[in-house]
Amino acid sequence: MKSVKFAALFTLVVFGLSLTSFGKDKNEGKFTLWSPVQLGSTELKPGDYKATWEGTGSDVQVKILQGKNVVATTAAKLEDRPVAQDSVSTGNANGAKTLQEIDFGGQRKALVFNNSETAQK
């Protein structure tokens, strides 16, 4: 009888933990740059980064971190994506390679940057 109670309690705990992990939206994603890009007035050098954001829709505040250091903050638009693919999109503005979009495939989300706004450190 004790083993049945233990199994039932264990099942409830595991189920409860799985629900809490599914309920949280992760407002962050990792990406890698292979060449330098501009994000506003900030140059992001090649390397591994993490983007964290607050908000939804067209008014998202984004922090770009390299390690534990915030290297840029800027505004972006958060969009849903139908395809699960990680990618970084760049363009050219005034002769400089600019960061336009980061797609986080596992979340099917993308941060789209307005390059006319200035990123700050």
KEZA-627276 format. One record per residue: residue in three letters; y, z, x of N, C-alpha, C in turn. Coordinates in nm, 3 decimals, m for minus. Last residue first. Example, Ala and Ser with C-alpha at 12.3 -4.5 7.8 and 13.67 -1.06 7.14 Angstrom:
% KEZA-627276
VOZA     r       nyy       nzz       nxx      cayy      cazz      caxx       cyy       czz       cxx
VOZA   SER    m0.225     0.708     1.285    m0.106     0.714     1.367     0.003     0.787     1.290
VOZA   ALA    m0.569     0.780     1.319    m0.450     0.780     1.230    m0.330     0.780     1.320
This chain:
% KEZA-627276
VOZA     r       nyy       nzz       nxx      cayy      cazz      caxx       cyy       czz       cxx
VOZA   LYS     5.100    m2.533     2.499     5.006    m2.448     2.575     5.016    m2.308     2.528
VOZA   GLN     5.112    m2.764     2.227     5.171    m2.661     2.310     5.063    m2.588     2.385
VOZA   ALA     5.164    m3.100     2.126     5.073    m2.988     2.150     5.141    m2.890     2.244
VOZA   THR     5.374    m3.254     1.900     5.361    m3.203     2.035     5.263    m3.088     2.040
VOZA   GLU     5.300    m3.543     1.704     5.334    m3.403     1.717     5.305    m3.354     1.858
VOZA   SER     5.201    m3.793     1.718     5.347    m3.783     1.726     5.392    m3.637     1.736
VOZA   ASN     4.930    m3.786     1.684     4.980    m3.788     1.821     5.132    m3.786     1.831
VOZA   ASN     4.750    m3.598     1.490     4.870    m3.680     1.474     4.939    m3.678     1.609
VOZA   PHE     4.393    m3.596     1.494     4.520    m3.550     1.547     4.631    m3.650     1.520
VOZA   VAL     4.129    m3.479     1.313     4.208    m3.599     1.337     4.348    m3.553     1.375
VOZA   LEU     3.815    m3.349     1.341     3.956    m3.314     1.357     4.029    m3.441     1.394
VOZA   ALA     3.542    m3.367     1.117     3.620    m3.428     1.223     3.761    m3.371     1.221
VOZA   LYS     3.203    m3.281     1.028     3.348    m3.261     1.020     3.415    m3.333     1.136
VOZA   ARG     2.931    m3.227     1.033     2.981    m3.343     0.957     3.130    m3.326     0.926
VOZA   GLN     2.821    m3.045     1.195     2.896    m2.992     1.082     2.944    m3.102     0.988
VOZA   GLY     2.703    m3.204     1.385     2.623    m3.100     1.322     2.689    m3.041     1.199
VOZA   GLY     2.923    m3.367     1.471     2.815    m3.420     1.389     2.733    m3.315     1.318
VOZA   PHE     3.241    m3.361     1.492     3.137    m3.262     1.515     3.022    m3.294     1.421
VOZA   ASP     3.477    m3.567     1.645     3.377    m3.556     1.539     3.270    m3.456     1.581
VOZA   ILE     3.811    m3.582     1.708     3.688    m3.521     1.758     3.595    m3.506     1.637
VOZA   GLU     4.074    m3.814     1.781     3.979    m3.754     1.687     3.861    m3.694     1.761
VOZA   GLN     4.261    m3.880     1.979     4.290    m3.909     1.840     4.200    m3.833     1.743
VOZA   LEU     4.417    m3.835     2.278     4.308    m3.784     2.197     4.344    m3.804     2.051
VOZA   THR     4.529    m4.114     2.474     4.554    m4.001     2.386     4.428    m3.962     2.309
VOZA   LYS     4.642    m4.249     2.770     4.522    m4.232     2.688     4.539    m4.105     2.607
VOZA   ALA     4.961    m4.408     2.780     4.875    m4.293     2.813     4.756    m4.290     2.718
VOZA   GLY     5.136    m4.605     2.697     5.067    m4.623     2.825     4.977    m4.509     2.866
VOZA   ASN     5.215    m4.525     2.442     5.312    m4.526     2.551     5.245    m4.532     2.687
VOZA   ALA     4.891    m4.459     2.369     5.026    m4.445     2.317     5.120    m4.436     2.436
VOZA   ASN     4.563    m4.542     2.291     4.671    m4.553     2.389     4.804    m4.543     2.318
VOZA   GLY     4.286    m4.326     2.210     4.368    m4.445     2.193     4.471    m4.449     2.302
VOZA   THR     3.959    m4.190     2.143     4.086    m4.193     2.214     4.158    m4.323     2.181
VOZA   SER     3.725    m3.971     2.001     3.795    m4.099     1.993     3.930    m4.089     2.063
VOZA   VAL     3.415    m3.837     2.055     3.557    m3.816     2.083     3.621    m3.954     2.083
VOZA   SER     3.134    m3.721     1.860     3.209    m3.821     1.934     3.353    m3.776     1.955
VOZA   ASP     2.825    m3.667     1.706     2.930    m3.609     1.790     3.001    m3.722     1.862
VOZA   GLN     2.729    m3.734     1.377     2.739    m3.786     1.513     2.852    m3.717     1.585
VOZA   ALA     2.623    m3.777     1.082     2.613    m3.665     1.175     2.610    m3.717     1.318
VOZA   VAL     2.835    m3.923     0.842     2.737    m3.944     0.948     2.741    m3.826     1.045
VOZA   PRO     3.042    m3.861     0.670     2.909    m3.884     0.613     2.798    m3.895     0.719
VOZA   ARG     3.275    m3.599     0.722     3.216    m3.723     0.773     3.077    m3.740     0.713
VOZA   ASP     3.587    m3.456     0.623     3.442    m3.461     0.613     3.394    m3.597     0.662
VOZA   GLU     3.860    m3.350     0.831     3.800    m3.445     0.737     3.649    m3.432     0.738
VOZA   LEU     4.155    m3.191     0.896     4.010    m3.172     0.897     3.951    m3.262     0.789
VOZA   LYS     4.424    m3.278     1.101     4.368    m3.291     0.967     4.217    m3.276     0.980
VOZA   ALA     4.625    m3.056     1.304     4.533    m3.168     1.283     4.495    m3.173     1.136
VOZA   ALA     4.845    m2.918     1.551     4.804    m2.937     1.412     4.711    m3.058     1.403
VOZA   THR     4.770    m2.721     1.847     4.834    m2.831     1.776     4.787    m2.832     1.631
VOZA   THR     4.749    m2.593     2.173     4.744    m2.567     2.030     4.820    m2.679     1.961
VOZA   ALA     4.567    m2.570     2.481     4.657    m2.642     2.391     4.640    m2.590     2.249
VOZA   VAL     4.417    m2.391     2.622     4.493    m2.489     2.700     4.587    m2.571     2.614
VOZA   VAL     4.306    m2.070     2.637     4.364    m2.166     2.543     4.451    m2.261     2.624
VOZA   ASN     4.018    m1.976     2.816     4.162    m2.001     2.819     4.204    m2.104     2.716
VOZA   LYS     3.752    m1.948     2.847     3.817    m1.852     2.756     3.967    m1.875     2.745
VOZA   GLY     3.676    m2.283     2.870     3.629    m2.148     2.901     3.689    m2.053     2.800
VOZA   GLN     3.936    m2.409     2.717     3.849    m2.445     2.829     3.804    m2.312     2.888
VOZA   LEU     4.024    m2.477     2.381     3.993    m2.380     2.486     3.907    m2.445     2.593
VOZA   ILE     4.261    m2.553     2.150     4.167    m2.614     2.243     4.149    m2.516     2.358
VOZA   LYS     4.316    m2.477     1.816     4.328    m2.429     1.954     4.221    m2.499     2.035
VOZA   VAL     4.483    m2.596     1.529     4.374    m2.611     1.624     4.411    m2.550     1.758
VOZA   GLN     4.537    m2.567     1.192     4.590    m2.528     1.322     4.474    m2.521     1.420
VOZA   VAL     4.560    m2.805     0.937     4.472    m2.723     1.018     4.540    m2.693     1.151
VOZA   ASP     4.614    m2.958     0.677     4.698    m2.860     0.745     4.611    m2.761     0.821
VOZA   SER     4.453    m3.120     0.525     4.551    m3.186     0.612     4.638    m3.088     0.691
VOZA   GLY     4.160    m2.921     0.516     4.234    m3.038     0.470     4.333    m3.090     0.572
VOZA   THR     4.210    m2.576     0.616     4.129    m2.688     0.568     4.220    m2.804     0.532
VOZA   GLY     4.216    m2.308     0.864     4.267    m2.388     0.754     4.170    m2.498     0.717
VOZA   GLU     4.183    m2.310     1.209     4.206    m2.229     1.090     4.266    m2.319     0.984
VOZA   TRP     3.955    m2.384     1.479     4.062    m2.416     1.385     4.064    m2.318     1.269
VOZA   THR     3.874    m2.466     1.815     3.863    m2.373     1.703     3.978    m2.404     1.608
VOZA   ALA     3.696    m2.649     2.051     3.805    m2.651     1.955     3.775    m2.548     1.847
VOZA   LYS     3.619    m2.633     2.390     3.584    m2.588     2.257     3.710    m2.595     2.172
VOZA   TYR     3.508    m2.846     2.662     3.608    m2.776     2.583     3.546    m2.725     2.454
VOZA   ASP     3.444    m2.963     2.988     3.390    m2.912     2.863     3.495    m2.826     2.794
VOZA   GLY     3.622    m3.244     3.139     3.549    m3.118     3.138     3.500    m3.083     3.000
VOZA   PRO     3.925    m3.393     3.255     3.782    m3.405     3.225     3.714    m3.268     3.232
VOZA   LYS     4.223    m3.238     3.112     4.148    m3.297     3.223     4.000    m3.311     3.183
VOZA   LEU     4.476    m3.303     2.897     4.346    m3.238     2.905     4.265    m3.311     3.011
VOZA   GLU     4.816    m3.256     2.898     4.709    m3.337     2.952     4.583    m3.253     2.960
VOZA   THR     5.043    m3.223     2.631     4.946    m3.156     2.717     4.841    m3.255     2.766
VOZA   SER     5.203    m3.329     2.439     5.258    m3.328     2.575     5.161    m3.264     2.676
VOZA   GLY     4.943    m3.457     2.254     5.085    m3.425     2.252     5.140    m3.433     2.392
VOZA   LEU     4.711    m3.483     2.466     4.717    m3.428     2.331     4.858    m3.376     2.316
VOZA   GLN     4.579    m3.728     2.681     4.697    m3.655     2.635     4.672    m3.606     2.494
VOZA   VAL     4.300    m3.709     2.904     4.365    m3.759     2.782     4.485    m3.671     2.751
VOZA   PRO     4.083    m3.799     3.177     4.199    m3.727     3.126     4.255    m3.793     3.000
VOZA   SER     3.731    m3.833     3.092     3.851    m3.878     3.164     3.970    m3.804     3.104
VOZA   TRP     3.542    m3.709     2.947     3.497    m3.771     3.072     3.613    m3.826     3.153
VOZA   LEU     3.514    m3.411     2.765     3.599    m3.525     2.800     3.554    m3.578     2.936
VOZA   THR     3.312    m3.273     2.514     3.330    m3.302     2.656     3.420    m3.422     2.672
VOZA   PHE     3.308    m3.000     2.277     3.315    m3.141     2.312     3.340    m3.154     2.462
VOZA   LYS     3.217    m2.778     2.009     3.232    m2.809     2.151     3.236    m2.959     2.172
VOZA   GLY     3.386    m2.610     1.742     3.292    m2.709     1.792     3.322    m2.738     1.938
VOZA   GLU     3.453    m2.408     1.455     3.463    m2.438     1.597     3.360    m2.544     1.633
VOZA   ASN     3.410    m2.259     1.216     3.532    m2.335     1.241     3.554    m2.355     1.389
VOZA   LYS     3.140    m2.243     1.031     3.176    m2.228     1.171     3.296    m2.317     1.198
VOZA   ASP     3.101    m2.062     0.744     3.144    m2.190     0.799     3.191    m2.165     0.940
VOZA   LYS     2.832    m1.874     0.631     2.948    m1.877     0.719     2.978    m2.020     0.764
VOZA   GLY     2.597    m1.889     0.488     2.722    m1.873     0.416     2.846    m1.885     0.502
VOZA   PHE     2.384    m1.893     0.659     2.419    m2.018     0.591     2.555    m2.008     0.525
VOZA   SER     2.376    m1.627     0.738     2.403    m1.729     0.840     2.439    m1.862     0.776
VOZA   THR     2.319    m1.498     0.501     2.448    m1.473     0.564     2.478    m1.577     0.670
VOZA   LEU     2.060    m1.595     0.450     2.169    m1.629     0.358     2.305    m1.605     0.423
VOZA   SER     1.916    m1.478     0.658     1.929    m1.624     0.654     2.041    m1.666     0.560
VOZA   LEU     1.932    m1.208     0.592     1.995    m1.256     0.715     2.013    m1.407     0.712
VOZA   GLY     1.780    m1.208     0.352     1.922    m1.170     0.351     1.995    m1.218     0.475
VOZA   PHE     1.527    m1.280     0.451     1.595    m1.367     0.355     1.744    m1.336     0.350
VOZA   VAL     1.475    m1.057     0.614     1.481    m1.191     0.673     1.555    m1.286     0.580
VOZA   VAL     1.477    m0.853     0.416     1.570    m0.849     0.530     1.586    m0.988     0.590
VOZA   LEU     1.266    m0.934     0.246     1.403    m0.921     0.195     1.506    m0.922     0.308
VOZA   THR     1.049    m0.920     0.425     1.085    m1.048     0.363     1.228    m1.044     0.310
VOZA   PHE     1.044    m0.642     0.478     1.067    m0.738     0.586     1.112    m0.874     0.531
VOZA   LEU     0.978    m0.548     0.223     1.106    m0.511     0.284     1.142    m0.609     0.396
VOZA   ALA     0.721    m0.659     0.197     0.826    m0.692     0.099     0.964    m0.663     0.157
VOZA   ALA     0.590    m0.538     0.412     0.600    m0.685     0.406     0.711    m0.727     0.311
VOZA   PHE     0.606    m0.268     0.332     0.668    m0.312     0.457     0.689    m0.464     0.456
VOZA   LYS     0.454    m0.274     0.099     0.596    m0.236     0.092     0.671    m0.284     0.217
VOZA   VAL     0.210    m0.346     0.215     0.271    m0.433     0.113     0.420    m0.403     0.102
VOZA   SER     0.159    m0.128     0.379     0.177    m0.260     0.440     0.240    m0.359     0.342
VOZA   LYS     0.123     0.077     0.196     0.238     0.082     0.284     0.265    m0.054     0.346
VOZA   MET    m0.119     0.000     0.082     0.000     0.000     0.000     0.126     0.000     0.086
